[in-house]
Amino acid sequence: MKRLFGTFSLGLCASMFAYAARAQTPAEVTLTRLQCGTNPAPATIDGFFSDTWKVAPEADRIGYRFRGGKPLEFVPRDPPFGAGSDPSNITDACYPYGSIQVPGGTEPIVLHRDAVSGGGYFMVGTVIAPDMDLIGQLQPNTPVRFVKVGMDQALAARKSRSELLGKLRSALA
């Protein structure tokens, strides 16, 4: 199995997750966990990582939608002013490249190159930068799983990716 890792930190991260592609088995995707104003029920996050998702046909430079996992459940709350009544809504926040928003708690969307930079949906996390190249190559109906990794693994993978790209540049020069 070939693994490509990297990292993205917003200062809000609680843990890291990983992504690696493998033929005929679910790909594994790495992301940084974000806390953004609303909290899913703890069992929901466990389910998010244990479920196998599939890339939906609505996958392009704006975002990759995933289907097939169980809907997220959220801790009951009074909606903050301006966030709307759906528990997956938050007060507007920045969306980093690769962030995974979950409108309505049902279908995660990995925001890609041409996505909006802000909005009001809960984010599960952010796919690490080197894995975004692989996200962009996933075809509809490709099975995907989200897998946790530690910060040290993510940083080592980012370094490895950078070294690999450096070797490629040298070979092409």
C-alpha positions as CSV (number, residue, x, y, z in Angstrom):
1,M,0.0,0.0,0.0
2,K,1.4,3.4,-1.0
3,R,0.9,6.2,1.6
4,L,1.1,9.9,1.0
5,F,0.8,12.2,4.0
6,G,1.1,15.8,4.9
7,T,-0.5,18.2,7.4
8,F,-2.6,21.2,7.8
9,S,-3.0,23.0,11.1
10,L,-5.4,25.7,12.0
11,G,-4.6,25.8,15.7
12,L,-7.9,24.1,16.4
13,C,-6.8,20.5,15.7
14,A,-7.6,17.8,18.2
15,S,-6.1,14.8,16.2
16,M,-4.8,13.8,12.8
17,F,-6.1,11.2,10.3
18,A,-4.7,9.5,7.1
19,Y,-5.3,8.8,3.4
20,A,-3.7,6.1,1.2
21,A,-5.0,4.7,-2.1
22,R,-5.1,0.9,-2.8
23,A,-6.7,-0.9,-5.7
24,Q,-10.1,-2.7,-5.1
25,T,-10.0,-1.8,-1.4
26,P,-11.2,1.4,0.3
27,A,-8.8,4.3,0.0
28,E,-7.8,5.8,3.3
29,V,-7.9,9.6,3.7
30,T,-5.9,11.8,6.2
31,L,-7.4,14.8,7.8
32,T,-7.0,17.2,10.7
33,R,-9.9,17.3,13.2
34,L,-11.4,20.8,13.7
35,Q,-13.7,22.1,16.5
36,C,-15.9,24.7,14.9
37,G,-18.8,25.7,17.1
38,T,-20.9,22.5,17.1
39,N,-20.1,19.1,18.2
40,P,-21.1,15.7,16.8
41,A,-22.0,13.0,19.3
42,P,-18.8,11.0,20.1
43,A,-20.2,7.7,18.7
44,T,-20.9,9.6,15.4
45,I,-17.2,10.4,14.9
46,D,-16.3,6.8,15.6
47,G,-18.8,5.8,13.0
48,F,-17.4,8.3,10.5
49,F,-14.1,6.5,10.7
50,S,-15.4,3.0,10.7
51,D,-17.8,3.5,7.7
52,T,-16.8,3.0,4.1
53,W,-17.8,5.9,2.0
54,K,-18.0,6.1,-1.8
55,V,-17.1,9.0,-4.1
56,A,-20.4,10.4,-5.5
57,P,-20.8,11.4,-9.1
58,E,-20.8,15.1,-7.9
59,A,-16.9,15.2,-7.7
60,D,-15.0,18.0,-9.4
61,R,-12.6,20.9,-8.8
62,I,-15.2,22.4,-6.4
63,G,-15.5,19.4,-4.1
64,Y,-15.8,15.7,-3.7
65,R,-19.0,14.4,-2.2
66,F,-19.1,11.0,-0.4
67,R,-22.0,8.8,0.2
68,G,-22.8,5.5,2.0
69,G,-21.8,6.2,5.6
70,K,-24.2,6.7,8.5
71,P,-25.5,10.3,9.1
72,L,-23.7,12.3,11.8
73,E,-25.7,13.0,14.9
74,F,-25.1,16.2,16.8
75,V,-25.2,17.2,20.5
76,P,-28.4,19.1,21.1
77,R,-27.8,22.9,21.3
78,D,-29.5,26.2,21.0
79,P,-28.5,27.5,17.5
80,P,-26.1,30.5,17.6
81,F,-27.4,33.7,16.1
82,G,-27.1,33.5,12.3
83,A,-26.3,29.8,12.2
84,G,-29.8,28.4,11.3
85,S,-31.7,25.6,12.9
86,D,-30.0,22.6,11.3
87,P,-27.5,21.2,13.9
88,S,-24.8,20.9,11.2
89,N,-24.9,24.6,10.7
90,I,-22.4,26.8,12.4
91,T,-21.8,30.5,12.5
92,D,-19.8,31.4,9.3
93,A,-16.2,30.1,9.4
94,C,-13.3,29.8,7.0
95,Y,-13.0,26.7,4.9
96,P,-9.4,25.7,4.3
97,Y,-8.5,23.9,1.1
98,G,-9.3,20.2,1.7
99,S,-11.7,20.8,4.6
100,I,-14.6,18.3,4.9
101,Q,-18.0,19.9,5.5
102,V,-21.0,17.8,6.3
103,P,-24.2,19.7,5.3
104,G,-27.2,18.2,7.2
105,G,-24.8,15.6,8.7
106,T,-25.4,13.2,5.8
107,E,-22.8,13.5,2.9
108,P,-19.3,14.7,3.6
109,I,-17.8,17.0,1.0
110,V,-14.1,17.5,0.6
111,L,-13.7,21.1,-0.6
112,H,-11.2,21.2,-3.6
113,R,-9.4,23.9,-5.5
114,D,-12.4,26.0,-6.7
115,A,-14.5,25.7,-3.6
116,V,-15.9,28.6,-1.5
117,S,-13.6,29.9,1.2
118,G,-16.2,30.3,3.9
119,G,-19.6,29.3,5.0
120,G,-21.8,27.9,7.8
121,Y,-21.5,24.1,7.8
122,F,-19.8,21.9,10.4
123,M,-16.4,20.6,9.3
124,V,-15.2,17.1,10.4
125,G,-11.6,18.1,9.5
126,T,-9.2,18.9,6.7
127,V,-7.5,16.4,4.3
128,I,-3.8,16.8,4.5
129,A,-2.2,18.6,1.5
130,P,-0.3,15.8,-0.2
131,D,-3.4,13.6,-0.2
132,M,-5.4,16.2,-2.1
133,D,-3.6,15.2,-5.3
134,L,-5.1,11.7,-4.8
135,I,-8.5,13.0,-3.9
136,G,-8.5,14.7,-7.3
137,Q,-7.9,11.4,-9.0
138,L,-10.6,9.4,-7.3
139,Q,-13.3,8.2,-9.6
140,P,-17.1,8.1,-8.8
141,N,-18.0,5.0,-6.7
142,T,-14.4,4.5,-5.4
143,P,-14.7,3.3,-1.8
144,V,-13.0,5.5,0.8
145,R,-12.3,5.2,4.5
146,F,-11.1,7.9,6.8
147,V,-8.3,6.7,9.1
148,K,-6.7,8.3,12.2
149,V,-2.9,8.9,12.3
150,G,-0.7,10.8,14.7
151,M,0.9,14.2,14.1
152,D,4.4,12.7,14.0
153,Q,3.3,10.4,11.2
154,A,1.7,13.2,9.3
155,L,4.7,15.5,9.5
156,A,7.0,12.6,8.5
157,A,4.8,11.9,5.5
158,R,4.8,15.6,4.5
159,K,8.6,15.6,4.6
160,S,8.8,12.4,2.6
161,R,6.4,13.9,0.0
162,S,8.5,17.0,-0.2
163,E,11.7,15.0,-0.7
164,L,10.1,12.9,-3.4
165,L,9.0,16.0,-5.3
166,G,12.5,17.4,-4.9
167,K,14.0,14.2,-6.5
168,L,11.5,14.4,-9.3
169,R,12.4,18.0,-10.0
170,S,16.1,17.1,-10.1
171,A,15.5,14.2,-12.4
172,L,13.6,16.5,-14.8
173,A,16.1,19.3,-14.8
